[in-house]
């Protein structure tokens, strides 16, 4: 009985965590000046998608507030 309860709690937690994942869908905007001035490692660690074009970093517009929190 305990095993079933623990399994049920684990599955419930997994579903809640996956449902709360933020998917960024906004238009990509420039973040920082150049690739040298932006810490892309922190963006990766915080699951913030980014693109690099012409030595400039772009992130989704709706991820800007999360990027400020993680990378400041």
Secondary structure as GFF3:
##gff-version 3
##sequence-region A 1 72
A	DSSP	alpha_helix	2	19	.	.	.	ID=ss1
A	DSSP	beta_strand	28	31	.	.	.	ID=ss2
A	DSSP	alpha_helix	40	45	.	.	.	ID=ss3
A	DSSP	beta_strand	50	53	.	.	.	ID=ss4
A	DSSP	beta_strand	56	60	.	.	.	ID=ss5
A	DSSP	three_ten_helix	61	63	.	.	.	ID=ss6
A	DSSP	alpha_helix	64	71	.	.	.	ID=ss7
###
